[in-house]
Amino acid sequence: MNINHEIIKMNRSFLKMTGMSEKEVIGKTCHELIFQALPSQKQKEECPVNLLLQTRKPIRFLQETLFDARMKILDINSSLFIDKKENTNIIMVIRDVTQYKTLENEIIIRNRELTVLNEISKNISEAFDIDRIVSKSLENILKLTNMECGETYLIDDKNGKFTLINHQGEKCQDTFEIKNVNEVLIVEGRKNTVPTKNDYYSYAVIPLKSKEKVFWDN
């Protein structure tokens, strides 16, 4: 790129990555193509390329970008390049690390899940108080799911009714139908409020089992 952030040359790998032709790329700025937004004054000041031009030191950063209707995570290394005519240009080395980052995020999520499960297992093995077991289990599940509040219900084997035995977090504004399920149930939707208000909700029903028998729901 030149100092005006305009792309003046690229290789075939970049065209393959973007799914674009050379004609579509030449003359576009990094804001249009990589950051995909015409910058405000603040964005111009905080632009990594401007930082490079000011400090004249190489920079490296990650950028999420939509190419060919697919979101990609780019690892970008950028530095100054002085050509034969003593013109200052900017060279970017870009790697598509989407697959790596997706796998990394999955590993982080799995580690969080294992940590919570280990905490629940440890609590059950160390505690003989059912109220404490339920309370700590709900606390760990809320941490894992990032839910604002949670409730635990005990199922009556005779009539199938639910009895609330524990509540944590802020009081839920809506009462949802509690169902007896054998697998995790995720529900998302929009509250019945004024049409102009975007008021969405989501909740999960998580059965806790003992020898394949569901004995309480979260």
DAMOFEN-V693504 format. One record per residue. N is the residue number from 1. RES is the residue in one letter. SS is DSSP state (a for helix, b for strand, c for the rest). PSI is psi in radians with two decimals (999 if undefined). Layout:
n=N res=RES ss=SS psi=PSI
n=N res=RES ss=SS psi=PSI
//
This chain:
n=1 res=M ss=c psi=2.72
n=2 res=N ss=b psi=-3.13
n=3 res=I ss=c psi=-0.16
n=4 res=N ss=c psi=0.16
n=5 res=H ss=c psi=0.26
n=6 res=E ss=b psi=2.36
n=7 res=I ss=c psi=2.20
n=8 res=I ss=c psi=-0.24
n=9 res=K ss=c psi=2.56
n=10 res=M ss=c psi=2.87
n=11 res=N ss=c psi=3.07
n=12 res=R ss=a psi=-0.54
n=13 res=S ss=a psi=-0.67
n=14 res=F ss=a psi=-0.72
n=15 res=L ss=a psi=-0.69
n=16 res=K ss=a psi=-0.68
n=17 res=M ss=a psi=-0.72
n=18 res=T ss=a psi=-0.35
n=19 res=G ss=c psi=0.40
n=20 res=M ss=c psi=2.89
n=21 res=S ss=c psi=2.86
n=22 res=E ss=a psi=-0.66
n=23 res=K ss=a psi=-0.62
n=24 res=E ss=a psi=-0.41
n=25 res=V ss=a psi=-0.75
n=26 res=I ss=c psi=2.28
n=27 res=G ss=c psi=-0.28
n=28 res=K ss=c psi=2.66
n=29 res=T ss=b psi=2.87
n=30 res=C ss=a psi=-0.49
n=31 res=H ss=a psi=-0.70
n=32 res=E ss=a psi=-0.74
n=33 res=L ss=a psi=-0.77
n=34 res=I ss=c psi=-0.84
n=35 res=F ss=c psi=-0.35
n=36 res=Q ss=c psi=0.73
n=37 res=A ss=c psi=2.43
n=38 res=L ss=c psi=2.14
n=39 res=P ss=c psi=2.54
n=40 res=S ss=c psi=3.06
n=41 res=Q ss=a psi=-0.69
n=42 res=K ss=a psi=-0.72
n=43 res=Q ss=a psi=-0.63
n=44 res=K ss=a psi=-0.73
n=45 res=E ss=a psi=-0.60
n=46 res=E ss=a psi=0.01
n=47 res=C ss=c psi=2.29
n=48 res=P ss=a psi=-0.61
n=49 res=V ss=a psi=-0.69
n=50 res=N ss=a psi=-0.68
n=51 res=L ss=a psi=-0.71
n=52 res=L ss=a psi=-0.77
n=53 res=L ss=a psi=-0.58
n=54 res=Q ss=a psi=-0.80
n=55 res=T ss=a psi=-0.41
n=56 res=R ss=c psi=0.43
n=57 res=K ss=c psi=2.45
n=58 res=P ss=c psi=2.57
n=59 res=I ss=b psi=2.76
n=60 res=R ss=b psi=2.36
n=61 res=F ss=b psi=2.83
n=62 res=L ss=b psi=2.49
n=63 res=Q ss=b psi=2.22
n=64 res=E ss=b psi=2.25
n=65 res=T ss=b psi=2.51
n=66 res=L ss=b psi=1.97
n=67 res=F ss=b psi=2.27
n=68 res=D ss=c psi=0.75
n=69 res=A ss=c psi=0.32
n=70 res=R ss=b psi=2.32
n=71 res=M ss=b psi=2.22
n=72 res=K ss=b psi=2.59
n=73 res=I ss=b psi=2.10
n=74 res=L ss=b psi=2.34
n=75 res=D ss=b psi=1.98
n=76 res=I ss=b psi=2.16
n=77 res=N ss=b psi=2.23
n=78 res=S ss=b psi=2.44
n=79 res=S ss=b psi=2.93
n=80 res=L ss=b psi=2.64
n=81 res=F ss=b psi=2.13
n=82 res=I ss=b psi=2.08
n=83 res=D ss=c psi=-3.11
n=84 res=K ss=c psi=-0.43
n=85 res=K ss=c psi=0.22
n=86 res=E ss=c psi=0.34
n=87 res=N ss=c psi=2.43
n=88 res=T ss=b psi=2.15
n=89 res=N ss=b psi=3.02
n=90 res=I ss=b psi=2.26
n=91 res=I ss=b psi=2.35
n=92 res=M ss=b psi=2.27
n=93 res=V ss=b psi=2.04
n=94 res=I ss=b psi=2.27
n=95 res=R ss=b psi=2.39
n=96 res=D ss=b psi=1.89
n=97 res=V ss=c psi=0.41
n=98 res=T ss=a psi=-0.88
n=99 res=Q ss=a psi=-0.73
n=100 res=Y ss=a psi=-0.80
n=101 res=K ss=a psi=-0.64
n=102 res=T ss=a psi=-0.78
n=103 res=L ss=a psi=-0.71
n=104 res=E ss=a psi=-0.77
n=105 res=N ss=a psi=-0.66
n=106 res=E ss=a psi=-0.69
n=107 res=I ss=a psi=-0.72
n=108 res=I ss=a psi=-0.77
n=109 res=I ss=a psi=-0.79
n=110 res=R ss=a psi=-0.69
n=111 res=N ss=a psi=-0.70
n=112 res=R ss=a psi=-0.75
n=113 res=E ss=a psi=-0.77
n=114 res=L ss=a psi=-0.67
n=115 res=T ss=a psi=-0.79
n=116 res=V ss=a psi=-0.77
n=117 res=L ss=a psi=-0.68
n=118 res=N ss=a psi=-0.68
n=119 res=E ss=a psi=-0.75
n=120 res=I ss=a psi=-0.79
n=121 res=S ss=a psi=-0.76
n=122 res=K ss=a psi=-0.73
n=123 res=N ss=a psi=-0.72
n=124 res=I ss=a psi=-0.70
n=125 res=S ss=a psi=-0.46
n=126 res=E ss=a psi=-0.36
n=127 res=A ss=c psi=2.48
n=128 res=F ss=c psi=-0.02
n=129 res=D ss=c psi=1.99
n=130 res=I ss=a psi=-0.63
n=131 res=D ss=a psi=-0.71
n=132 res=R ss=a psi=-0.72
n=133 res=I ss=a psi=-0.82
n=134 res=V ss=a psi=-0.77
n=135 res=S ss=a psi=-0.82
n=136 res=K ss=a psi=-0.63
n=137 res=S ss=a psi=-0.78
n=138 res=L ss=a psi=-0.72
n=139 res=E ss=a psi=-0.76
n=140 res=N ss=a psi=-0.63
n=141 res=I ss=a psi=-0.69
n=142 res=L ss=a psi=-0.67
n=143 res=K ss=a psi=-0.74
n=144 res=L ss=a psi=-0.72
n=145 res=T ss=a psi=-0.17
n=146 res=N ss=c psi=0.51
n=147 res=M ss=c psi=2.63
n=148 res=E ss=c psi=-0.56
n=149 res=C ss=b psi=2.85
n=150 res=G ss=b psi=2.70
n=151 res=E ss=b psi=2.58
n=152 res=T ss=b psi=2.31
n=153 res=Y ss=b psi=2.42
n=154 res=L ss=b psi=2.37
n=155 res=I ss=b psi=2.25
n=156 res=D ss=c psi=2.07
n=157 res=D ss=c psi=-0.53
n=158 res=K ss=c psi=-0.84
n=159 res=N ss=c psi=-0.08
n=160 res=G ss=c psi=0.16
n=161 res=K ss=c psi=2.75
n=162 res=F ss=b psi=2.38
n=163 res=T ss=b psi=2.15
n=164 res=L ss=b psi=2.17
n=165 res=I ss=b psi=-0.19
n=166 res=N ss=b psi=2.46
n=167 res=H ss=b psi=2.42
n=168 res=Q ss=b psi=2.65
n=169 res=G ss=b psi=-3.04
n=170 res=E ss=c psi=2.60
n=171 res=K ss=c psi=2.24
n=172 res=C ss=c psi=2.39
n=173 res=Q ss=c psi=-0.41
n=174 res=D ss=c psi=2.59
n=175 res=T ss=c psi=2.07
n=176 res=F ss=c psi=2.67
n=177 res=E ss=c psi=2.13
n=178 res=I ss=c psi=2.21
n=179 res=K ss=c psi=2.59
n=180 res=N ss=c psi=1.89
n=181 res=V ss=c psi=2.75
n=182 res=N ss=c psi=-0.26
n=183 res=E ss=c psi=2.91
n=184 res=V ss=c psi=2.31
n=185 res=L ss=b psi=2.13
n=186 res=I ss=b psi=2.24
n=187 res=V ss=b psi=2.27
n=188 res=E ss=b psi=2.60
n=189 res=G ss=b psi=-2.94
n=190 res=R ss=b psi=2.30
n=191 res=K ss=c psi=2.64
n=192 res=N ss=c psi=1.34
n=193 res=T ss=c psi=-2.92
n=194 res=V ss=c psi=2.49
n=195 res=P ss=c psi=-0.49
n=196 res=T ss=c psi=-0.14
n=197 res=K ss=c psi=2.14
n=198 res=N ss=c psi=1.61
n=199 res=D ss=c psi=1.60
n=200 res=Y ss=b psi=2.76
n=201 res=Y ss=b psi=2.80
n=202 res=S ss=b psi=2.51
n=203 res=Y ss=b psi=2.82
n=204 res=A ss=b psi=2.47
n=205 res=V ss=b psi=2.02
n=206 res=I ss=c psi=1.93
n=207 res=P ss=b psi=2.41
n=208 res=L ss=b psi=2.21
n=209 res=K ss=b psi=2.71
n=210 res=S ss=b psi=1.94
n=211 res=K ss=c psi=0.84
n=212 res=E ss=c psi=0.07
n=213 res=K ss=b psi=2.17
n=214 res=V ss=b psi=2.14
n=215 res=F ss=b psi=-0.22
n=216 res=W ss=b psi=2.75
n=217 res=D ss=b psi=2.59
n=218 res=N ss=c psi=999
//
